[in-house]
Amino acid sequence: MKTITQEDIDALKLENKQNILAGIGQQGLIKLFNNQPKFKPLEPKKLALDQQVSITLSENEKERLISDRERIQELGKLPSISSYIRRKIVLTLDIQQWREYAEEGLKNLNNSDTESKSLNKQRLKLINSIDQLDDILSDNASEVEELKKELAEVESRLSLLKSTKQEKRIYKLTGNITFNEANIVRWRAARLSISVADFIRFILFDYQPTINDNHMSVDARKRFYISILDVCENGWGQPPVVNECPNCARYMADIKQLQKQIDYLQNELSKYQR
């Protein structure tokens, strides 16, 4: 079987992203994709639900997952965790709904390095001004309040330009899905230039770009937004076919097991024919 490389997959090549960046005048951002994780196709295994997915959850995410499952129970039998994960992550994602978020996010992070330095200088200047006015016993209360308001706006803007400390994820969620489902999940994560775990969380909890991605670095968010625009313009594409038959590994395992049984029965039969 031929090994599939990143260069073999048209949908993962950079030409489409270069065209998108040229359209918004930010061609230099293409360098963000130089060191992105490479897509690795899955290898089929011998079981039907042969691929395991595993992510960590925060306390809030755990409670939300339990609540969502129990709400489904009102319509019928409570689904298993694996069944619930499979139902959610293989649903068709309307990527066009994310276009506006991606465009706005990319705009907000434009020139982030230069702006971050400028905002940090402005922040220090405002802090010094507030301290000086606080030390003067005069009627400066209104001026101080205005400066504090401006400082809050600067700090809010700065928080957008750096990754924030995410809530601790101490709970592990594991489920089994099929080879084809796992391949689709991994493929879509690669198309969006995010980790498989992040992709699953976005789908599982209906997260949205620019709102639920502040744990990513600025560069990672830029890659994410550019990739969203790429998928909006050019579609998801198709994951590469690793094997003509995704069940072949399972069939081969069954054949080997049957062969062992045949050998055993033939051996037993030969004992009676002696």
N, C-alpha and C positions, 0 to 999 in steps of 0.2 A: 504494500500500500504506500502510495506516495506521501511523503511528509508535506503538510500544508504550511506554508510560511506566510508571514504578514504581507509580503509583497505579492503573493498569489491572489489575494482577496481584494477585488476591485473596490468594494464598498468601504474598505478600511484605508485605501490610499488617500493621500493628502490633497489631490487635485481639487476635489469638490470644496474642501475647506479653504483652500487658497482662493478659489473663486468667490466664496462667501466673504472672506476677509477683504478681498479687493473691492467688493461692492460697498463695504462700509469704511473703507480707507484705513484698515488696520492690518495690513499685510504682515507686519512684523510679528504679530501674535502667532504665526505658524510655527515659530521655534518652540512654542509650549508643547508641541506634540513630539519633540525629538526623543524624550525619555518616558513617554507614556507606556504603561504596561502592555505587553504583547498578547494578542488573542491566541489561546491554545484550544483547539478543538478537543472535545471529549472523546474518550475511547469507550465503546459499549461494553457492558459487563453481562454476566449470565442471568441476572434476575430481571423481572419485568420492571419493578420500581428500583432500578439499580443505581440511581444517583442520589447521594445525600446532600442536602443543602443545610447549612448551619450558620446562624447569625446570633449576635448577642443583642439583648434588649435592655432598655432602661426600665426603671420601676413604672413610669408612666406608660411606656410602650407595652409592658406586660399586662397592665390593668386594661388598657385599651383593647388588646388582643382578646382577653378573656371576655370583655363586654361585647365585642363584635360577634364572637362565636355564640354567646348565649342569646344574642338577639336573633341569630339565624335559627336557633332552636325553636323559636316561636312558630317557624314555618315547617318544622319537621324534626327529624332526628338530629341530635347534636353531632356535627362533623368532628372527625379526629383532627389533630393538629396537622398531620400530613395532608389530609384531604382539604382542609381549609387553605393551607399554603398553596396547594396545587390549583385550587379554584381561583385564587387571587392573582398569582404571578403569571398564569398563562392567559389571562384576559387580554384582549387587544387594548393597547395603550394609545389613547388619542393624543399623539405627540403635538398636534397642532394647537392644543390647549396650552402647551408650554412655550409656544413661540414668543408670545408677548413677554413672558417672564424672562426668557433668555435674552431678548433684545434689550430689555430694561436693565437686566443684570450686567450685561456686557457694557452698556453705556455707563452704568454707575461705577464700574471697575476700570474704566478707561484712564490711562495714565496714573494708575494706583500708586506706583512707587514714588513718583514725583509729588503727587498730592499728599501722600502719607507723611513725607518729610515736611512739607509746607504746613500741614495741619498740626503736626507735633510742635513745630516752632510757634504756631499761633496759640496752641494750648498752653505752652509754658509762659508765653507773654501774658495771656489772660489770667493765669494763676498768680503771676507776680503782681499784676495790676490790682487784683482782688485783695491780695495780702497787704499791699500798700495802703489801699483805701480803708481796709479794716483797722489798720494801725492808727489812722487819723481820726481823732474824735471830732467829727463834724457831721453835717447832714448829707451823708453820701449813700444812704440806704437804697435809694432808687437806682443810683448808678451802679452800685454793687449787684443789685438784683438783675439788672440788664446784662452785666458782664457774666454773671452766673448762668443766665439763660443762654448767652452766646457760647459759653464754655460747654454746656450740656449738649448743644447742637454739634459742636466740634467733636466732642467725645463720641456722640452717636454716629457721626460720619466715620470717625476712626475705627469704630467697632465693625463697620461694614468692610473695611479694608484689611482686616486680619481675621484669621480663624479664631473662633471662640471656643472656650473649654466646654466640651459637650458633657451632658449628663452621664454619670457613670452607668455603663452597661454591664451588669453583673449576672444577668440571666441568659442562659443559652437556649436557643430554640432550634430544634433539629427536626427535619422531615425528609421523607423519601419521595422522589419524583422520577418520571421515566427519563430515558436517555434523550428522547426528542425534546421533552419539556426543558430539561437541563441545558441542552444545546441552545435552545431559543433564548433562555435566560442569560446564558453566558454571552451569546452573540449580541443581544440588545445592550447589555452592560458595556461591551466593547465598543459598540457603535456610539454610545453616549460618553465614552471615555471616563467611566466611573467603575468602582469595584462592584463585584457581584453582590456583596453584602449590602452596599448602598442602594443598588438597583432594587433588590428585594424589599428593603425598607420603604423605598419610595412607592412601590406598588402595594405593599401590604398595608401601609398606613395612609395611603393617598397623600403623600407628601408632595410639596411643590418646590420647584427651583426658586432660588433667592430667599425663600422663607425657611426651608428646612435643610439648608446646605452650608450653614456657617461653620460647621466643624471642618470643612474642607479648606485648604489653603487658597489664597487668591488665585494662583495659577491654575489650581485644580478646578476652581469654579469657572474660570475663563474657558478652559478646555471643555467643560461640561456644557456651557452655554453655546459655544461655537458648534459643538457636536449636535446639540438639539436643533440648531438652525440647519445643519447639514442633513439630518434625518428628515426635517420638515420639507426641505427642497428636493431631496433625492430618494427618500424612502429608506426603509430598514435594510433592504437587500435580503439575500438569503444566506443562512449559515452554510459554510462549506460542507459537502457530503464527505464524511470521514470514511464511511463504509456504505456500500450500496444497500445493505440490509442492516438496520440498527439492531435487529434481533438475532443476528448471526452468532454472536457470542453465546447467547442463551441457548440457541439450537445446538451449537457445538458442545456445550456442556451437557445437554440432554443426550446427545449422541454418545458421548464418552461414558455417561452413566449407564445407558442401555447396553453399550459394548461390554462393560464390566459385568452386567447381569447375564449377558449371553455367554461370556467366557465362563462364568461361574456355573451356569446351567449345563453347558457342554461338558464341563469337568465332572459334574455330578452324574450326568448321563453316561459318560464313559466308564464310570465305576460299575454301573449295572450291566454294561455290555461286555465286560471282561469275563 
